Amino acid sequence: MAPRPTRYLAIIRTAALLVLIMGGLAAVVAQQPPRQQAIVTDLDGAIGPAAARQVADAVDLARERSAEVLILRINTPGGLATSMREIITDILESPVPVIGYVAPAGSHAASAGLYVLYASHVAAMAPGTNTGSATPVQIGGLPMPIPRQPSQEDGGAEAGGPTQEASGEGDEAVERRAPMPDDPMAAKIVNDAVAFIRSIAQLRGRNADWAETAVREAASLPAEEALQAGVIDFMARDLNDLLDQLDGRLVMAGGIERQLATKGLVIERTEPSVVSNILKLLSNPNVALLLIVVGVYGLIFEFSNPGVGPGIIGAICLVLGLYALNQLPVNYAGLALMLLGIALMVAEAVTPTFGVLGLGGIVAFSIGAAILIDTDVPEYQVSWSTIIVTAALSFAVLSLLLGYVWRTFRKPVRTGAAALCGASAEVTDWTNGVGHVWVQGERWEAVGPPQLRPGDRTHVVGLKGLKLQIKKTSSDNVNEGED
């Protein structure tokens, strides 16, 4: 049998050997390159705060995973300019190459979607898709003035984007640009949009002239023509075809030129987070308007009947509604009219004026809701059906309130001196026109005719100080006979 110290030494050596083996395996695993991925996220629907949050989350995820590429699958009619600029900023600052891919077939990248497509490191489209129509609309959703078309007397050709036209005296070309709108504000908006998209096009080496045409004249191109015009880099049938064509391309991302190795990448699809979904719901102006209405009525009912509980729900809805409006381009004149309408309806509930303040509040609230959102994007405008529903709800509440007030005025008075006048009284003791009577369950001192005696039925005709004035009539005799 081996000595005990030798046995302990063998155990220690074995443990040390196992530790060295495990450490070596860990080092080998650490030295192996991570499995490359292609992160895919869908930019579907109108571009707003939720879409901006979704793209920001996808860029962060691609950076954390050291993904080879981030693919934005685009299908959007456009959206808010502020959210579009946030998305473009995230794309331009992303260390992971961002691929703009308009897909599947039937999709489009219109308006703000064209900007996102131009800002991507690589732009691609699936067959059967289109892009363009990036003309901004004047603030407030009002249509821009139609540009004046150059006439033959002006020596101009048919209006278009930047064109080359012969001068008639030689081969020298004269550059003509689309005529500008007559409204200075509209011209300012268009010029800013043109400058922005041209800067992005020049950064990515894409067709800046057509991009300007898309902004000034709402031009649009299908996928095949977009490829020929240099708007996109290539066409791809699906994600696998996209990755195959991306392989070996040189892109500049995060200030570093890198060659893409996309063949055989693992595709990981990401879904919008819970926060993005909630933000998408709250970014709907119709939902925001309904939340504000529910919140206001909840607070009104709570103030009318403290302790019932609707005030808690109303406060939560009101805060959520105001947060939702904070995410949207709000017309402050519309918001002021809505607040005025709410104040008038609250004043009607507190001090009834037979509907004058209430009707004025409904009108002000409806007009304010109609002009509340300051954008031309249909997805971010308050629908008339929502406005009509809220106005009808307010009118219904006002009608119930007026009906209650009217019925209250028609009911007899239940308290005070007015309630005692006309009440039936029974004489309990009487001497020389003074005594006591029993009225409405109470004993009162009273004055009246001297011929009354205990047990007679009378009625109250007035109150002087703390003494009732009573009188006996023929009707009291009839009632006494009936008793």
C-alpha positions as CSV (number, residue, x, y, z in Angstrom):
1,M,0.0,0.0,0.0
2,A,1.4,3.4,-1.1
3,P,2.2,5.9,1.6
4,R,-0.6,8.5,2.1
5,P,1.5,11.6,1.0
6,T,2.2,9.9,-2.3
7,R,-1.5,9.2,-2.8
8,Y,-2.3,12.9,-2.2
9,L,0.4,14.0,-4.6
10,A,-1.0,11.8,-7.4
11,I,-4.5,13.3,-6.9
12,I,-3.1,16.8,-7.1
13,R,-1.2,16.0,-10.3
14,T,-4.3,14.6,-11.9
15,A,-6.4,17.7,-11.0
16,A,-3.7,20.0,-12.4
17,L,-3.6,18.0,-15.6
18,L,-7.4,18.3,-16.0
19,V,-7.2,22.0,-15.4
20,L,-4.5,22.4,-18.1
21,I,-6.6,20.3,-20.6
22,M,-9.7,22.3,-20.0
23,G,-7.8,25.6,-20.3
24,G,-6.3,24.5,-23.5
25,L,-9.7,23.5,-25.0
26,A,-11.1,26.9,-23.9
27,A,-8.2,28.7,-25.6
28,V,-8.8,26.8,-28.8
29,V,-12.5,27.5,-28.8
30,A,-11.8,31.2,-28.1
31,Q,-9.3,31.4,-31.0
32,Q,-11.9,30.0,-33.5
33,P,-13.7,32.7,-35.4
34,P,-17.4,33.1,-34.4
35,R,-20.0,31.7,-36.7
36,Q,-20.9,34.5,-39.1
37,Q,-24.5,35.7,-39.3
38,A,-26.7,37.8,-41.5
39,I,-29.3,39.7,-39.4
40,V,-32.6,40.3,-41.2
41,T,-35.3,42.8,-40.1
42,D,-38.4,43.9,-41.9
43,L,-39.0,47.6,-42.3
44,D,-42.7,47.1,-43.1
45,G,-45.4,49.8,-43.1
46,A,-45.1,53.5,-42.5
47,I,-41.8,54.9,-41.2
48,G,-42.3,56.4,-37.7
49,P,-40.9,56.3,-34.2
50,A,-41.5,52.5,-33.9
51,A,-39.6,51.9,-37.2
52,A,-36.7,54.1,-36.0
53,R,-36.6,52.2,-32.7
54,Q,-36.7,48.8,-34.6
55,V,-33.8,49.8,-36.9
56,A,-31.7,51.1,-34.0
57,D,-32.2,47.8,-32.1
58,A,-31.3,45.8,-35.2
59,V,-28.1,47.8,-35.7
60,D,-27.1,47.3,-32.0
61,L,-27.8,43.6,-32.3
62,A,-25.7,43.3,-35.4
63,R,-22.9,45.1,-33.7
64,E,-23.1,42.9,-30.6
65,R,-23.2,39.7,-32.7
66,S,-20.4,40.9,-35.0
67,A,-22.7,40.0,-37.9
68,E,-21.4,40.1,-41.4
69,V,-24.3,42.1,-42.7
70,L,-27.6,43.6,-41.6
71,I,-30.4,43.3,-44.2
72,L,-33.3,45.7,-44.1
73,R,-36.1,44.2,-46.0
74,I,-38.1,47.3,-47.1
75,N,-41.7,47.6,-47.9
76,T,-43.0,51.1,-47.0
77,P,-45.1,53.9,-48.5
78,G,-43.0,56.5,-46.6
79,G,-43.4,58.2,-43.3
80,L,-42.2,60.9,-41.0
81,A,-39.1,62.9,-41.9
82,T,-37.7,62.9,-38.3
83,S,-37.9,59.1,-38.0
84,M,-36.4,58.7,-41.5
85,R,-33.4,60.9,-40.5
86,E,-32.9,58.8,-37.3
87,I,-32.8,55.6,-39.4
88,I,-30.4,57.1,-41.9
89,T,-28.1,58.3,-39.1
90,D,-28.1,54.8,-37.6
91,I,-27.2,53.3,-41.0
92,L,-24.4,55.7,-41.7
93,E,-22.9,55.2,-38.3
94,S,-23.3,51.4,-38.3
95,P,-20.0,49.4,-38.3
96,V,-21.9,46.5,-39.8
97,P,-22.7,46.9,-43.5
98,V,-26.4,47.6,-44.0
99,I,-28.1,46.1,-47.1
100,G,-31.3,47.8,-48.3
101,Y,-33.4,45.2,-50.0
102,V,-36.9,46.0,-51.4
103,A,-38.7,42.7,-51.2
104,P,-40.8,40.6,-51.6
105,A,-42.4,41.0,-55.0
106,G,-45.1,43.7,-55.0
107,S,-43.2,45.8,-52.3
108,H,-42.1,49.3,-52.8
109,A,-39.7,51.8,-51.2
110,A,-41.6,55.1,-51.7
111,S,-40.9,58.5,-50.3
112,A,-38.9,58.1,-47.1
113,G,-38.2,54.5,-48.1
114,L,-36.2,55.8,-51.1
115,Y,-33.9,57.7,-48.7
116,V,-33.3,54.7,-46.6
117,L,-32.5,52.6,-49.7
118,Y,-30.1,55.2,-51.0
119,A,-28.4,55.4,-47.5
120,S,-27.8,51.7,-47.4
121,H,-24.3,50.4,-48.0
122,V,-25.6,48.1,-50.7
123,A,-29.1,48.6,-52.4
124,A,-31.0,45.8,-54.0
125,M,-34.5,45.1,-55.2
126,A,-36.5,42.0,-55.9
127,P,-38.3,41.6,-59.3
128,G,-41.8,43.2,-59.3
129,T,-40.9,46.0,-56.9
130,N,-40.5,49.8,-57.4
131,T,-39.1,52.8,-55.7
132,G,-39.3,56.6,-55.9
133,S,-42.1,59.2,-55.4
134,A,-40.1,61.1,-52.8
135,T,-41.7,64.6,-53.2
136,P,-42.3,66.2,-49.8
137,V,-45.6,67.9,-49.1
138,Q,-45.9,71.3,-47.5
139,I,-46.1,71.4,-43.7
140,G,-49.6,71.0,-42.5
141,G,-50.5,68.6,-45.2
142,L,-51.5,71.3,-47.7
143,P,-50.7,70.5,-51.4
144,M,-47.9,72.3,-53.0
145,P,-48.5,74.7,-55.9
146,I,-48.2,72.9,-59.2
147,P,-45.0,73.9,-60.9
148,R,-45.5,76.1,-63.9
149,Q,-44.6,74.2,-67.0
150,P,-42.3,76.0,-69.4
151,S,-44.0,76.9,-72.6
152,Q,-42.7,76.9,-76.2
153,E,-42.3,80.7,-75.9
154,D,-39.9,80.1,-73.1
155,G,-37.9,77.8,-75.3
156,G,-38.3,75.0,-72.8
157,A,-39.1,71.4,-73.3
158,E,-41.5,69.3,-71.4
159,A,-41.0,69.6,-67.7
160,G,-38.7,67.0,-66.2
161,G,-35.8,66.4,-64.1
162,P,-32.3,67.6,-65.0
163,T,-32.2,67.3,-68.8
164,Q,-29.8,68.2,-71.5
165,E,-31.3,70.3,-74.3
166,A,-29.5,71.5,-77.5
167,S,-29.3,75.3,-77.8
168,G,-30.1,75.2,-81.5
169,E,-26.8,76.8,-82.5
170,G,-24.5,73.9,-81.9
171,D,-23.9,70.9,-79.9
172,E,-23.5,72.8,-76.7
173,A,-25.8,71.5,-74.0
174,V,-27.8,73.6,-71.7
175,E,-28.8,72.1,-68.4
176,R,-32.4,72.6,-67.3
177,R,-33.9,71.8,-64.0
178,A,-37.5,71.3,-63.1
179,P,-39.2,74.6,-62.3
180,M,-39.6,75.4,-58.7
181,P,-42.9,75.9,-56.9
182,D,-44.1,79.4,-56.5
183,D,-44.5,79.2,-52.8
184,P,-41.3,80.1,-50.9
185,M,-42.0,77.6,-48.1
186,A,-42.6,74.8,-50.6
187,A,-39.4,75.7,-52.4
188,K,-37.5,75.6,-49.1
189,I,-38.8,72.1,-48.3
190,V,-38.1,70.8,-51.7
191,N,-34.6,72.2,-51.8
192,D,-33.7,70.8,-48.4
193,A,-35.0,67.3,-49.5
194,V,-33.1,67.5,-52.7
195,A,-29.8,68.5,-51.0
196,F,-30.2,65.7,-48.5
197,I,-30.8,62.9,-51.0
198,R,-28.1,64.2,-53.3
199,S,-25.6,64.1,-50.5
200,I,-26.6,60.5,-49.7
201,A,-26.4,59.5,-53.4
202,Q,-22.9,61.0,-53.7
203,L,-21.8,59.3,-50.6
204,R,-22.9,55.9,-51.9
205,G,-22.0,56.5,-55.6
206,R,-25.6,56.3,-56.8
207,N,-27.5,58.3,-59.4
208,A,-28.0,61.6,-57.8
209,D,-29.7,63.2,-60.8
210,W,-32.5,60.7,-60.8
211,A,-32.8,61.0,-57.0
212,E,-33.4,64.7,-57.5
213,T,-36.1,64.0,-60.1
214,A,-37.8,61.6,-57.7
215,V,-38.0,64.4,-55.1
216,R,-39.0,67.3,-57.5
217,E,-41.3,65.4,-59.7
218,A,-42.3,62.3,-57.7
219,A,-40.7,60.0,-60.3
220,S,-40.8,56.3,-59.7
221,L,-38.9,53.3,-61.3
222,P,-39.5,49.6,-61.3
223,A,-36.6,47.3,-60.3
224,E,-35.3,46.7,-63.8
225,E,-35.1,50.4,-64.7
226,A,-33.7,51.3,-61.3
227,L,-30.8,48.9,-62.0
228,Q,-30.2,50.4,-65.4
229,A,-30.4,54.0,-64.0
230,G,-27.8,53.2,-61.3
231,V,-30.2,53.6,-58.4
232,I,-29.5,50.1,-57.0
233,D,-26.5,47.8,-57.2
234,F,-28.3,44.6,-58.4
235,M,-31.5,42.6,-58.3
236,A,-32.0,39.5,-56.2
237,R,-34.8,37.0,-56.2
238,D,-34.6,36.1,-52.5
239,L,-32.4,36.3,-49.5
240,N,-30.1,33.4,-50.7
241,D,-29.6,35.1,-54.1
242,L,-29.0,38.3,-52.3
243,L,-26.2,36.8,-50.1
244,D,-24.6,35.1,-53.1
245,Q,-24.4,38.3,-55.0
246,L,-23.1,40.2,-52.0
247,D,-20.2,37.8,-51.6
248,G,-16.8,39.5,-52.4
249,R,-18.2,43.1,-52.7
250,L,-16.1,45.9,-51.1
251,V,-18.0,48.3,-48.9
252,M,-17.0,51.1,-46.6
253,A,-18.7,50.7,-43.1
254,G,-17.6,52.4,-39.9
255,G,-14.8,54.1,-41.8
256,I,-13.2,50.8,-42.7
257,E,-13.2,49.2,-46.2
258,R,-14.1,45.5,-45.9
259,Q,-14.8,42.7,-48.3
260,L,-18.0,40.9,-47.7
261,A,-18.0,37.1,-47.2
262,T,-21.7,36.2,-47.3
263,K,-21.9,32.8,-48.9
264,G,-23.3,30.2,-46.5
265,L,-24.2,32.8,-43.8
266,V,-26.6,31.8,-41.1
267,I,-29.7,34.0,-41.5
268,E,-31.2,35.3,-38.3
269,R,-34.5,37.0,-38.5
270,T,-35.3,39.6,-35.8
271,E,-38.8,40.6,-34.7
272,P,-39.7,44.1,-33.3
273,S,-39.3,44.2,-29.5
274,V,-42.2,44.6,-27.1
275,V,-41.2,48.2,-26.7
276,S,-41.2,48.7,-30.5
277,N,-44.7,47.1,-30.7
278,I,-46.1,49.3,-28.0
279,L,-44.5,52.3,-29.6
280,K,-46.0,51.4,-32.9
281,L,-49.5,51.1,-31.3
282,L,-49.1,54.4,-29.5
283,S,-47.7,56.1,-32.6
284,N,-51.2,55.7,-34.2
285,P,-52.8,59.1,-33.8
286,N,-56.2,57.6,-33.7
287,V,-55.2,55.6,-30.6
288,A,-53.6,58.7,-29.1
289,L,-56.8,60.7,-29.6
290,L,-59.0,57.9,-28.1
291,L,-56.6,57.6,-25.1
292,I,-56.9,61.3,-24.4
293,V,-60.7,61.3,-24.6
294,V,-60.9,58.2,-22.3
295,G,-58.4,59.9,-19.9
296,V,-60.3,63.1,-19.7
297,Y,-63.7,61.5,-19.1
298,G,-62.2,59.2,-16.6
299,L,-60.9,62.2,-14.6
300,I,-64.3,64.0,-15.0
301,F,-66.2,61.0,-13.5
302,E,-63.6,60.6,-10.7
303,F,-64.0,64.3,-9.7
304,S,-67.8,63.9,-9.9
305,N,-67.8,60.7,-7.7
306,P,-64.5,60.5,-5.8
307,G,-63.3,57.1,-4.9
308,V,-65.2,55.2,-7.6
309,G,-62.0,54.4,-9.5
310,P,-62.2,55.6,-13.1
311,G,-59.7,58.4,-12.3
312,I,-56.8,55.9,-12.1
313,I,-57.6,54.5,-15.6
314,G,-58.2,58.0,-16.9
315,A,-54.8,59.3,-15.6
316,I,-53.0,56.3,-17.2
317,C,-54.8,56.8,-20.5
318,L,-54.1,60.5,-20.5
319,V,-50.4,60.1,-19.8
320,L,-50.1,57.5,-22.6
321,G,-52.0,59.7,-25.0
322,L,-49.8,62.7,-24.3
323,Y,-46.7,60.5,-24.7
324,A,-48.0,59.3,-28.1
325,L,-48.5,62.8,-29.2
326,N,-45.0,63.6,-28.2
327,Q,-43.8,61.0,-30.8
328,L,-45.8,62.6,-33.6
329,P,-45.5,65.9,-35.5
330,V,-48.2,67.9,-33.6
331,N,-49.9,71.0,-34.9
332,Y,-50.0,73.1,-31.7
333,A,-53.0,75.1,-32.9
334,G,-54.9,71.8,-33.1
335,L,-53.7,70.8,-29.7
336,A,-54.7,74.1,-28.3
337,L,-58.2,73.8,-29.8
338,M,-58.5,70.3,-28.3
339,L,-57.5,71.5,-24.9
340,L,-60.0,74.4,-25.2
341,G,-62.7,72.0,-26.2
342,I,-62.0,69.7,-23.2
343,A,-62.0,72.7,-20.8
344,L,-65.3,73.8,-22.1
345,M,-66.8,70.4,-21.7
346,V,-65.5,70.1,-18.2
347,A,-66.9,73.6,-17.4
348,E,-70.3,72.4,-18.8
349,A,-70.2,69.4,-16.4
350,V,-69.3,71.5,-13.4
351,T,-71.5,74.5,-14.0
352,P,-74.3,73.5,-16.4
353,T,-75.1,76.2,-19.0
354,F,-77.8,74.2,-20.8
355,G,-75.4,73.1,-23.5
356,V,-73.8,76.4,-24.6
357,L,-70.3,75.5,-23.3
358,G,-70.7,71.9,-24.1
359,L,-71.6,72.4,-27.8
360,G,-68.8,74.9,-28.2
361,G,-66.4,72.4,-26.6
362,I,-67.4,69.6,-29.0
363,V,-66.9,71.9,-32.0
364,A,-63.5,73.1,-30.8
365,F,-62.4,69.6,-29.9
366,S,-63.4,68.2,-33.4
367,I,-61.7,71.0,-35.3
368,G,-58.6,70.6,-33.2
369,A,-58.5,66.8,-33.8
370,A,-58.9,67.3,-37.5
371,I,-55.7,69.5,-37.7
372,L,-53.8,67.9,-34.8
373,I,-51.2,65.9,-36.8
374,D,-48.9,68.1,-38.9
375,T,-47.9,65.7,-41.7
376,D,-49.0,64.6,-45.2
377,V,-48.5,60.9,-44.5
378,P,-52.0,59.2,-44.4
379,E,-50.9,56.6,-41.9
380,Y,-50.1,59.3,-39.4
381,Q,-53.3,61.4,-39.8
382,V,-56.4,61.3,-37.6
383,S,-59.2,59.6,-39.5
384,W,-62.5,61.3,-39.8
385,S,-64.2,58.2,-38.4
386,T,-62.3,58.6,-35.2
387,I,-63.2,62.3,-35.0
388,I,-66.9,61.5,-35.6
389,V,-66.9,58.8,-33.0
390,T,-65.3,61.0,-30.3
391,A,-67.6,63.9,-31.2
392,A,-70.6,61.6,-31.0
393,L,-69.4,60.2,-27.7
394,S,-69.0,63.8,-26.3
395,F,-72.4,64.8,-27.6
396,A,-74.0,61.7,-26.0
397,V,-72.4,62.5,-22.7
398,L,-73.5,66.1,-23.0
399,S,-77.1,65.0,-23.9
400,L,-77.2,62.8,-20.8
401,L,-75.9,65.7,-18.7
402,L,-78.5,68.1,-20.1
403,G,-81.3,65.6,-19.6
404,Y,-80.3,65.1,-16.0
405,V,-80.1,68.8,-15.3
406,W,-83.5,69.4,-17.0
407,R,-85.1,66.6,-14.9
408,T,-83.5,68.1,-11.8
409,F,-85.0,71.5,-12.4
410,R,-88.5,70.0,-12.8
411,K,-88.4,68.0,-9.6
412,P,-89.8,69.5,-6.4
413,V,-87.5,71.0,-3.9
414,R,-86.6,68.5,-1.2
415,T,-84.8,70.7,1.4
416,G,-85.1,74.2,2.9
417,A,-88.0,76.6,3.3
418,A,-89.2,76.0,-0.3
419,A,-89.6,72.3,0.5
420,L,-91.9,73.1,3.5
421,C,-94.2,75.4,1.6
422,G,-97.3,73.4,0.7
423,A,-96.5,70.5,2.9
424,S,-99.3,68.9,4.9
425,A,-99.2,69.6,8.7
426,E,-101.1,68.1,11.6
427,V,-101.9,70.2,14.7
428,T,-100.6,68.7,17.9
429,D,-101.6,71.6,20.3
430,W,-103.1,74.9,19.7
431,T,-104.0,78.0,21.8
432,N,-105.1,81.4,20.4
433,G,-103.6,81.0,17.0
434,V,-100.2,79.6,18.3
435,G,-99.1,76.1,18.8
436,H,-97.2,73.2,17.4
437,V,-97.7,71.1,14.3
438,W,-96.2,67.8,12.9
439,V,-94.6,68.3,9.5
440,Q,-92.5,65.8,7.6
441,G,-91.6,63.8,10.7
442,E,-90.7,66.9,12.8
443,R,-92.4,69.1,15.4
444,W,-92.6,72.7,14.5
445,E,-93.8,75.8,16.2
446,A,-96.5,77.4,14.1
447,V,-98.9,80.4,13.9
448,G,-102.3,80.4,12.1
449,P,-106.1,80.7,12.5
450,P,-107.2,80.8,16.2
451,Q,-110.1,78.3,15.6
452,L,-107.7,75.3,15.0
453,R,-107.7,72.4,17.4
454,P,-105.4,69.4,18.0
455,G,-105.8,66.8,15.2
456,D,-106.7,69.2,12.5
457,R,-105.1,68.8,9.1
458,T,-103.6,72.0,7.6
459,H,-100.8,72.9,5.2
460,V,-97.8,75.2,5.4
461,V,-98.0,78.5,3.5
462,G,-94.8,80.1,4.7
463,L,-91.9,80.2,7.1
464,K,-91.1,83.3,9.3
465,G,-88.0,82.8,11.3
466,L,-88.4,79.4,12.9
467,K,-92.2,79.5,12.9
468,L,-94.3,78.0,10.3
469,Q,-97.3,79.8,8.9
470,I,-100.2,77.4,8.4
471,K,-103.6,77.6,6.9
472,K,-106.6,75.3,6.7
473,T,-108.5,75.1,3.4
474,S,-111.4,73.1,2.0
475,S,-109.0,70.6,0.5
476,D,-107.6,69.9,3.9
477,N,-111.1,69.0,5.0
478,V,-111.6,66.7,2.1
479,N,-108.3,65.0,2.8
480,E,-109.3,64.7,6.4
481,G,-112.6,63.1,5.4
482,E,-110.8,60.7,3.2
483,D,-108.5,59.7,6.1
